[in-house]
């Protein structure tokens, strides 16, 4: 997979690697099965949950690189 950016759709990440779900759950995003949340970008989700988008993108990319 290419590097995840703040514009990457959450559903796309979960489809590629479902083990990223805990990273989203850790920011309070508990509705990962909801079609609306799966269609959001990482940046949109971070804005709603008050999370630093760059930090979450870094964590996701580190997680994916470690696989």
PDB file of N, CA, C and O in Angstrom, chain B, residues numbered from 101:
ATOM      1  N   UNK B 101       0.843  -1.183   0.000  1.00  0.00           N
ATOM      2  CA  UNK B 101       0.000   0.000   0.000  1.00  0.00           C
ATOM      3  C   UNK B 101       0.881   1.237   0.000  1.00  0.00           C
ATOM      4  O   UNK B 101       1.954   1.259   0.603  1.00  0.00           O
ATOM      5  N   UNK B 102       0.408   2.260  -0.685  1.00  0.00           N
ATOM      6  CA  UNK B 102       1.103   3.534  -0.667  1.00  0.00           C
ATOM      7  C   UNK B 102       1.004   4.137   0.726  1.00  0.00           C
ATOM      8  O   UNK B 102       0.210   3.692   1.555  1.00  0.00           O
ATOM      9  N   UNK B 103       1.797   5.125   0.964  1.00  0.00           N
ATOM     10  CA  UNK B 103       1.774   5.796   2.256  1.00  0.00           C
ATOM     11  C   UNK B 103       0.416   6.435   2.503  1.00  0.00           C
ATOM     12  O   UNK B 103      -0.163   7.052   1.609  1.00  0.00           O
ATOM     13  N   UNK B 104      -0.082   6.284   3.713  1.00  0.00           N
ATOM     14  CA  UNK B 104      -1.342   6.893   4.122  1.00  0.00           C
ATOM     15  C   UNK B 104      -1.110   8.381   4.333  1.00  0.00           C
ATOM     16  O   UNK B 104      -0.082   8.785   4.876  1.00  0.00           O
ATOM     17  N   UNK B 105      -2.073   9.197   3.898  1.00  0.00           N
ATOM     18  CA  UNK B 105      -2.014  10.642   4.108  1.00  0.00           C
ATOM     19  C   UNK B 105      -3.275  11.076   4.845  1.00  0.00           C
ATOM     20  O   UNK B 105      -4.166  10.264   5.090  1.00  0.00           O
ATOM     21  N   UNK B 106      -3.348  12.346   5.194  1.00  0.00           N
ATOM     22  CA  UNK B 106      -4.531  12.853   5.885  1.00  0.00           C
ATOM     23  C   UNK B 106      -5.770  12.783   5.008  1.00  0.00           C
ATOM     24  O   UNK B 106      -6.890  12.874   5.511  1.00  0.00           O
ATOM     25  N   UNK B 107      -5.584  12.622   3.707  1.00  0.00           N
ATOM     26  CA  UNK B 107      -6.704  12.545   2.763  1.00  0.00           C
ATOM     27  C   UNK B 107      -7.150  11.122   2.470  1.00  0.00           C
ATOM     28  O   UNK B 107      -8.093  10.915   1.707  1.00  0.00           O
ATOM     29  N   UNK B 108      -6.488  10.144   3.062  1.00  0.00           N
ATOM     30  CA  UNK B 108      -6.848   8.746   2.836  1.00  0.00           C
ATOM     31  C   UNK B 108      -8.171   8.438   3.534  1.00  0.00           C
ATOM     32  O   UNK B 108      -8.407   8.870   4.663  1.00  0.00           O
ATOM     33  N   UNK B 109      -9.023   7.692   2.850  1.00  0.00           N
ATOM     34  CA  UNK B 109     -10.335   7.316   3.380  1.00  0.00           C
ATOM     35  C   UNK B 109     -10.159   6.184   4.399  1.00  0.00           C
ATOM     36  O   UNK B 109      -9.462   5.203   4.143  1.00  0.00           O
ATOM     37  N   UNK B 110     -10.794   6.341   5.538  1.00  0.00           N
ATOM     38  CA  UNK B 110     -10.664   5.368   6.625  1.00  0.00           C
ATOM     39  C   UNK B 110     -11.089   3.970   6.188  1.00  0.00           C
ATOM     40  O   UNK B 110     -10.421   2.989   6.517  1.00  0.00           O
ATOM     41  N   UNK B 111     -12.175   3.871   5.463  1.00  0.00           N
ATOM     42  CA  UNK B 111     -12.634   2.563   4.989  1.00  0.00           C
ATOM     43  C   UNK B 111     -11.602   1.856   4.131  1.00  0.00           C
ATOM     44  O   UNK B 111     -11.469   0.634   4.193  1.00  0.00           O
ATOM     45  N   UNK B 112     -10.872   2.620   3.331  1.00  0.00           N
ATOM     46  CA  UNK B 112      -9.830   2.032   2.483  1.00  0.00           C
ATOM     47  C   UNK B 112      -8.714   1.432   3.342  1.00  0.00           C
ATOM     48  O   UNK B 112      -8.203   0.352   3.045  1.00  0.00           O
ATOM     49  N   UNK B 113      -8.347   2.138   4.398  1.00  0.00           N
ATOM     50  CA  UNK B 113      -7.297   1.637   5.285  1.00  0.00           C
ATOM     51  C   UNK B 113      -7.762   0.362   5.978  1.00  0.00           C
ATOM     52  O   UNK B 113      -7.019  -0.618   6.045  1.00  0.00           O
ATOM     53  N   UNK B 114      -8.980   0.375   6.487  1.00  0.00           N
ATOM     54  CA  UNK B 114      -9.507  -0.800   7.189  1.00  0.00           C
ATOM     55  C   UNK B 114      -9.655  -1.996   6.256  1.00  0.00           C
ATOM     56  O   UNK B 114      -9.465  -3.137   6.677  1.00  0.00           O
ATOM     57  N   UNK B 115      -9.991  -1.746   4.995  1.00  0.00           N
ATOM     58  CA  UNK B 115     -10.119  -2.843   4.034  1.00  0.00           C
ATOM     59  C   UNK B 115      -8.760  -3.476   3.729  1.00  0.00           C
ATOM     60  O   UNK B 115      -8.663  -4.687   3.529  1.00  0.00           O
ATOM     61  N   UNK B 116      -7.732  -2.661   3.696  1.00  0.00           N
ATOM     62  CA  UNK B 116      -6.388  -3.160   3.404  1.00  0.00           C
ATOM     63  C   UNK B 116      -5.789  -3.872   4.607  1.00  0.00           C
ATOM     64  O   UNK B 116      -5.132  -4.904   4.471  1.00  0.00           O
ATOM     65  N   UNK B 117      -6.028  -3.297   5.806  1.00  0.00           N
ATOM     66  CA  UNK B 117      -5.451  -3.890   7.016  1.00  0.00           C
ATOM     67  C   UNK B 117      -6.373  -3.609   8.207  1.00  0.00           C
ATOM     68  O   UNK B 117      -6.339  -2.528   8.796  1.00  0.00           O
ATOM     69  N   UNK B 118      -7.179  -4.583   8.540  1.00  0.00           N
ATOM     70  CA  UNK B 118      -8.147  -4.401   9.627  1.00  0.00           C
ATOM     71  C   UNK B 118      -7.471  -4.255  10.988  1.00  0.00           C
ATOM     72  O   UNK B 118      -8.110  -3.832  11.951  1.00  0.00           O
ATOM     73  N   UNK B 119      -6.175  -4.602  11.078  1.00  0.00           N
ATOM     74  CA  UNK B 119      -5.489  -4.452  12.364  1.00  0.00           C
ATOM     75  C   UNK B 119      -5.190  -2.992  12.685  1.00  0.00           C
ATOM     76  O   UNK B 119      -4.633  -2.698  13.743  1.00  0.00           O
ATOM     77  N   UNK B 120      -5.547  -2.080  11.796  1.00  0.00           N
ATOM     78  CA  UNK B 120      -5.413  -0.650  12.093  1.00  0.00           C
ATOM     79  C   UNK B 120      -6.593  -0.141  12.921  1.00  0.00           C
ATOM     80  O   UNK B 120      -6.540   0.975  13.437  1.00  0.00           O
ATOM     81  N   UNK B 121      -7.637  -0.925  13.055  1.00  0.00           N
ATOM     82  CA  UNK B 121      -8.836  -0.498  13.790  1.00  0.00           C
ATOM     83  C   UNK B 121      -8.528   0.027  15.191  1.00  0.00           C
ATOM     84  O   UNK B 121      -9.076   1.061  15.572  1.00  0.00           O
ATOM     85  N   UNK B 122      -7.670  -0.642  15.982  1.00  0.00           N
ATOM     86  CA  UNK B 122      -7.387  -0.124  17.325  1.00  0.00           C
ATOM     87  C   UNK B 122      -6.818   1.299  17.331  1.00  0.00           C
ATOM     88  O   UNK B 122      -7.012   2.040  18.296  1.00  0.00           O
ATOM     89  N   UNK B 123      -6.129   1.676  16.274  1.00  0.00           N
ATOM     90  CA  UNK B 123      -5.595   3.036  16.201  1.00  0.00           C
ATOM     91  C   UNK B 123      -6.730   4.053  16.121  1.00  0.00           C
ATOM     92  O   UNK B 123      -6.654   5.131  16.711  1.00  0.00           O
ATOM     93  N   UNK B 124      -7.777   3.699  15.390  1.00  0.00           N
ATOM     94  CA  UNK B 124      -8.935   4.591  15.292  1.00  0.00           C
ATOM     95  C   UNK B 124      -9.746   4.555  16.587  1.00  0.00           C
ATOM     96  O   UNK B 124     -10.236   5.587  17.048  1.00  0.00           O
ATOM     97  N   UNK B 125      -9.883   3.385  17.158  1.00  0.00           N
ATOM     98  CA  UNK B 125     -10.609   3.261  18.425  1.00  0.00           C
ATOM     99  C   UNK B 125      -9.930   4.074  19.522  1.00  0.00           C
ATOM    100  O   UNK B 125     -10.601   4.620  20.397  1.00  0.00           O
ATOM    101  N   UNK B 126      -8.615   4.156  19.479  1.00  0.00           N
ATOM    102  CA  UNK B 126      -7.872   4.876  20.514  1.00  0.00           C
ATOM    103  C   UNK B 126      -8.123   6.378  20.492  1.00  0.00           C
ATOM    104  O   UNK B 126      -7.867   7.063  21.482  1.00  0.00           O
ATOM    105  N   UNK B 127      -8.621   6.895  19.374  1.00  0.00           N
ATOM    106  CA  UNK B 127      -8.927   8.335  19.316  1.00  0.00           C
ATOM    107  C   UNK B 127     -10.405   8.594  19.588  1.00  0.00           C
ATOM    108  O   UNK B 127     -10.880   9.722  19.463  1.00  0.00           O
ATOM    109  N   UNK B 128     -11.125   7.541  19.960  1.00  0.00           N
ATOM    110  CA  UNK B 128     -12.540   7.708  20.285  1.00  0.00           C
ATOM    111  C   UNK B 128     -13.469   7.457  19.125  1.00  0.00           C
ATOM    112  O   UNK B 128     -14.664   7.744  19.207  1.00  0.00           O
ATOM    113  N   UNK B 129     -12.935   6.926  18.044  1.00  0.00           N
ATOM    114  CA  UNK B 129     -13.752   6.631  16.861  1.00  0.00           C
ATOM    115  C   UNK B 129     -14.273   5.203  16.993  1.00  0.00           C
ATOM    116  O   UNK B 129     -13.666   4.254  16.497  1.00  0.00           O
ATOM    117  N   UNK B 130     -15.410   5.072  17.672  1.00  0.00           N
ATOM    118  CA  UNK B 130     -15.951   3.751  17.993  1.00  0.00           C
ATOM    119  C   UNK B 130     -17.009   3.265  17.005  1.00  0.00           C
ATOM    120  O   UNK B 130     -17.618   2.217  17.219  1.00  0.00           O
ATOM    121  N   UNK B 131     -17.230   4.006  15.939  1.00  0.00           N
ATOM    122  CA  UNK B 131     -18.282   3.636  14.991  1.00  0.00           C
ATOM    123  C   UNK B 131     -17.673   3.242  13.644  1.00  0.00           C
ATOM    124  O   UNK B 131     -18.129   3.701  12.596  1.00  0.00           O
ATOM    125  N   UNK B 132     -16.662   2.405  13.671  1.00  0.00           N
ATOM    126  CA  UNK B 132     -15.947   2.049  12.442  1.00  0.00           C
ATOM    127  C   UNK B 132     -16.803   1.295  11.431  1.00  0.00           C
ATOM    128  O   UNK B 132     -16.484   1.283  10.242  1.00  0.00           O
ATOM    129  N   UNK B 133     -17.873   0.672  11.880  1.00  0.00           N
ATOM    130  CA  UNK B 133     -18.743  -0.047  10.967  1.00  0.00           C
ATOM    131  C   UNK B 133     -19.769   0.844  10.295  1.00  0.00           C
ATOM    132  O   UNK B 133     -20.446   0.417   9.358  1.00  0.00           O
ATOM    133  N   UNK B 134     -19.890   2.061  10.758  1.00  0.00           N
ATOM    134  CA  UNK B 134     -20.861   3.003  10.209  1.00  0.00           C
ATOM    135  C   UNK B 134     -20.399   3.463   8.825  1.00  0.00           C
ATOM    136  O   UNK B 134     -19.242   3.851   8.661  1.00  0.00           O
ATOM    137  N   UNK B 135     -21.280   3.426   7.835  1.00  0.00           N
ATOM    138  CA  UNK B 135     -20.881   3.861   6.490  1.00  0.00           C
ATOM    139  C   UNK B 135     -20.348   5.294   6.450  1.00  0.00           C
ATOM    140  O   UNK B 135     -19.446   5.601   5.670  1.00  0.00           O
ATOM    141  N   UNK B 136     -20.897   6.157   7.279  1.00  0.00           N
ATOM    142  CA  UNK B 136     -20.432   7.550   7.278  1.00  0.00           C
ATOM    143  C   UNK B 136     -18.985   7.641   7.754  1.00  0.00           C
ATOM    144  O   UNK B 136     -18.179   8.349   7.151  1.00  0.00           O
ATOM    145  N   UNK B 137     -18.654   6.937   8.820  1.00  0.00           N
ATOM    146  CA  UNK B 137     -17.286   7.025   9.339  1.00  0.00           C
ATOM    147  C   UNK B 137     -16.296   6.366   8.392  1.00  0.00           C
ATOM    148  O   UNK B 137     -15.172   6.846   8.243  1.00  0.00           O
ATOM    149  N   UNK B 138     -16.689   5.293   7.763  1.00  0.00           N
ATOM    150  CA  UNK B 138     -15.787   4.612   6.824  1.00  0.00           C
ATOM    151  C   UNK B 138     -15.511   5.472   5.594  1.00  0.00           C
ATOM    152  O   UNK B 138     -14.501   5.278   4.918  1.00  0.00           O
ATOM    153  N   UNK B 139     -16.397   6.415   5.301  1.00  0.00           N
ATOM    154  CA  UNK B 139     -16.212   7.278   4.139  1.00  0.00           C
ATOM    155  C   UNK B 139     -15.461   8.560   4.438  1.00  0.00           C
ATOM    156  O   UNK B 139     -15.192   9.353   3.535  1.00  0.00           O
ATOM    157  N   UNK B 140     -15.120   8.767   5.707  1.00  0.00           N
ATOM    158  CA  UNK B 140     -14.389   9.974   6.096  1.00  0.00           C
ATOM    159  C   UNK B 140     -12.904   9.824   5.803  1.00  0.00           C
ATOM    160  O   UNK B 140     -12.362   8.720   5.761  1.00  0.00           O
ATOM    161  N   UNK B 141     -12.271  10.966   5.601  1.00  0.00           N
ATOM    162  CA  UNK B 141     -10.816  10.961   5.528  1.00  0.00           C
ATOM    163  C   UNK B 141     -10.268  10.955   6.956  1.00  0.00           C
ATOM    164  O   UNK B 141     -10.988  11.234   7.914  1.00  0.00           O
ATOM    165  N   UNK B 142      -9.001  10.638   7.074  1.00  0.00           N
ATOM    166  CA  UNK B 142      -8.372  10.680   8.385  1.00  0.00           C
ATOM    167  C   UNK B 142      -8.463  12.095   8.951  1.00  0.00           C
ATOM    168  O   UNK B 142      -8.701  12.277  10.145  1.00  0.00           O
ATOM    169  N   UNK B 143      -8.278  13.076   8.107  1.00  0.00           N
ATOM    170  CA  UNK B 143      -8.330  14.470   8.566  1.00  0.00           C
ATOM    171  C   UNK B 143      -9.709  14.827   9.111  1.00  0.00           C
ATOM    172  O   UNK B 143      -9.814  15.491  10.142  1.00  0.00           O
ATOM    173  N   UNK B 144     -10.762  14.392   8.431  1.00  0.00           N
ATOM    174  CA  UNK B 144     -12.121  14.672   8.903  1.00  0.00           C
ATOM    175  C   UNK B 144     -12.381  14.021  10.255  1.00  0.00           C
ATOM    176  O   UNK B 144     -12.961  14.647  11.142  1.00  0.00           O
ATOM    177  N   UNK B 145     -11.962  12.785  10.419  1.00  0.00           N
ATOM    178  CA  UNK B 145     -12.169  12.083  11.681  1.00  0.00           C
ATOM    179  C   UNK B 145     -11.401  12.755  12.810  1.00  0.00           C
ATOM    180  O   UNK B 145     -11.913  12.892  13.921  1.00  0.00           O
ATOM    181  N   UNK B 146     -10.186  13.168  12.529  1.00  0.00           N
ATOM    182  CA  UNK B 146      -9.381  13.830  13.556  1.00  0.00           C
ATOM    183  C   UNK B 146     -10.000  15.164  13.969  1.00  0.00           C
ATOM    184  O   UNK B 146      -9.963  15.528  15.144  1.00  0.00           O
ATOM    185  N   UNK B 147     -10.563  15.884  13.018  1.00  0.00           N
ATOM    186  CA  UNK B 147     -11.203  17.161  13.333  1.00  0.00           C
ATOM    187  C   UNK B 147     -12.387  16.948  14.271  1.00  0.00           C
ATOM    188  O   UNK B 147     -12.570  17.707  15.223  1.00  0.00           O
ATOM    189  N   UNK B 148     -13.184  15.927  14.010  1.00  0.00           N
ATOM    190  CA  UNK B 148     -14.352  15.634  14.835  1.00  0.00           C
ATOM    191  C   UNK B 148     -13.942  15.195  16.241  1.00  0.00           C
ATOM    192  O   UNK B 148     -14.602  15.535  17.223  1.00  0.00           O
ATOM    193  N   UNK B 149     -12.846  14.437  16.327  1.00  0.00           N
ATOM    194  CA  UNK B 149     -12.442  13.856  17.602  1.00  0.00           C
ATOM    195  C   UNK B 149     -11.335  14.638  18.314  1.00  0.00           C
ATOM    196  O   UNK B 149     -10.832  14.210  19.352  1.00  0.00           O
ATOM    197  N   UNK B 150     -10.960  15.791  17.744  1.00  0.00           N
ATOM    198  CA  UNK B 150      -9.964  16.638  18.393  1.00  0.00           C
ATOM    199  C   UNK B 150      -8.588  16.012  18.511  1.00  0.00           C
ATOM    200  O   UNK B 150      -7.909  16.156  19.528  1.00  0.00           O
ATOM    201  N   UNK B 151      -8.187  15.317  17.464  1.00  0.00           N
ATOM    202  CA  UNK B 151      -6.907  14.598  17.464  1.00  0.00           C
ATOM    203  C   UNK B 151      -5.976  15.223  16.426  1.00  0.00           C
ATOM    204  O   UNK B 151      -6.425  15.695  15.381  1.00  0.00           O
ATOM    205  N   UNK B 152      -4.684  15.221  16.722  1.00  0.00           N
ATOM    206  CA  UNK B 152      -3.680  15.731  15.790  1.00  0.00           C
ATOM    207  C   UNK B 152      -3.579  14.777  14.594  1.00  0.00           C
ATOM    208  O   UNK B 152      -3.165  13.627  14.743  1.00  0.00           O
ATOM    209  N   UNK B 153      -3.957  15.259  13.420  1.00  0.00           N
ATOM    210  CA  UNK B 153      -3.994  14.414  12.226  1.00  0.00           C
ATOM    211  C   UNK B 153      -2.606  13.892  11.863  1.00  0.00           C
ATOM    212  O   UNK B 153      -2.458  12.738  11.460  1.00  0.00           O
ATOM    213  N   UNK B 154      -1.604  14.731  12.003  1.00  0.00           N
ATOM    214  CA  UNK B 154      -0.248  14.303  11.636  1.00  0.00           C
ATOM    215  C   UNK B 154       0.241  13.167  12.539  1.00  0.00           C
ATOM    216  O   UNK B 154       0.926  12.253  12.079  1.00  0.00           O
ATOM    217  N   UNK B 155      -0.110  13.227  13.805  1.00  0.00           N
ATOM    218  CA  UNK B 155       0.297  12.173  14.746  1.00  0.00           C
ATOM    219  C   UNK B 155      -0.390  10.851  14.400  1.00  0.00           C
ATOM    220  O   UNK B 155       0.245   9.797  14.425  1.00  0.00           O
ATOM    221  N   UNK B 156      -1.681  10.904  14.080  1.00  0.00           N
ATOM    222  CA  UNK B 156      -2.390   9.668  13.736  1.00  0.00           C
ATOM    223  C   UNK B 156      -1.872   9.090  12.423  1.00  0.00           C
ATOM    224  O   UNK B 156      -1.684   7.878  12.319  1.00  0.00           O
ATOM    225  N   UNK B 157      -1.642   9.926  11.431  1.00  0.00           N
ATOM    226  CA  UNK B 157      -1.095   9.454  10.152  1.00  0.00           C
ATOM    227  C   UNK B 157       0.256   8.780  10.384  1.00  0.00           C
ATOM    228  O   UNK B 157       0.544   7.739   9.793  1.00  0.00           O
ATOM    229  N   UNK B 158       1.078   9.371  11.239  1.00  0.00           N
ATOM    230  CA  UNK B 158       2.385   8.788  11.556  1.00  0.00           C
ATOM    231  C   UNK B 158       2.213   7.406  12.186  1.00  0.00           C
ATOM    232  O   UNK B 158       2.895   6.459  11.795  1.00  0.00           O
ATOM    233  N   UNK B 159       1.311   7.286  13.154  1.00  0.00           N
ATOM    234  CA  UNK B 159       1.081   6.006  13.823  1.00  0.00           C
ATOM    235  C   UNK B 159       0.597   4.938  12.835  1.00  0.00           C
ATOM    236  O   UNK B 159       1.055   3.796  12.870  1.00  0.00           O
ATOM    237  N   UNK B 160      -0.328   5.322  11.962  1.00  0.00           N
ATOM    238  CA  UNK B 160      -0.856   4.361  10.977  1.00  0.00           C
ATOM    239  C   UNK B 160       0.250   3.899  10.043  1.00  0.00           C
ATOM    240  O   UNK B 160       0.386   2.703   9.785  1.00  0.00           O
ATOM    241  N   UNK B 161       1.044   4.837   9.532  1.00  0.00           N
ATOM    242  CA  UNK B 161       2.123   4.472   8.612  1.00  0.00           C
ATOM    243  C   UNK B 161       3.178   3.603   9.299  1.00  0.00           C
ATOM    244  O   UNK B 161       3.711   2.678   8.686  1.00  0.00           O
ATOM    245  N   UNK B 162       3.482   3.893  10.562  1.00  0.00           N
ATOM    246  CA  UNK B 162       4.423   3.044  11.302  1.00  0.00           C
ATOM    247  C   UNK B 162       3.856   1.644  11.486  1.00  0.00           C
ATOM    248  O   UNK B 162       4.577   0.655  11.355  1.00  0.00           O
ATOM    249  N   UNK B 163       2.566   1.560  11.788  1.00  0.00           N
ATOM    250  CA  UNK B 163       1.912   0.264  11.968  1.00  0.00           C
ATOM    251  C   UNK B 163       1.973  -0.538  10.663  1.00  0.00           C
ATOM    252  O   UNK B 163       2.323  -1.719  10.674  1.00  0.00           O
ATOM    253  N   UNK B 164       1.639   0.093   9.563  1.00  0.00           N
ATOM    254  CA  UNK B 164       1.642  -0.591   8.275  1.00  0.00           C
ATOM    255  C   UNK B 164       3.040  -0.995   7.841  1.00  0.00           C
ATOM    256  O   UNK B 164       3.226  -2.058   7.248  1.00  0.00           O
ATOM    257  N   UNK B 165       4.023  -0.155   8.132  1.00  0.00           N
ATOM    258  CA  UNK B 165       5.401  -0.479   7.752  1.00  0.00           C
ATOM    259  C   UNK B 165       5.949  -1.648   8.549  1.00  0.00           C
ATOM    260  O   UNK B 165       6.840  -2.360   8.086  1.00  0.00           O
ATOM    261  N   UNK B 166       5.419  -1.845   9.744  1.00  0.00           N
ATOM    262  CA  UNK B 166       5.892  -2.924  10.592  1.00  0.00           C
ATOM    263  C   UNK B 166       5.286  -4.279  10.278  1.00  0.00           C
ATOM    264  O   UNK B 166       5.587  -5.260  10.958  1.00  0.00           O
ATOM    265  N   UNK B 167       4.453  -4.354   9.278  1.00  0.00           N
ATOM    266  CA  UNK B 167       3.783  -5.612   8.915  1.00  0.00           C
ATOM    267  C   UNK B 167       4.620  -6.411   7.952  1.00  0.00           C
ATOM    268  O   UNK B 167       4.217  -7.498   7.538  1.00  0.00           O
TER     269      UNK B 167
END
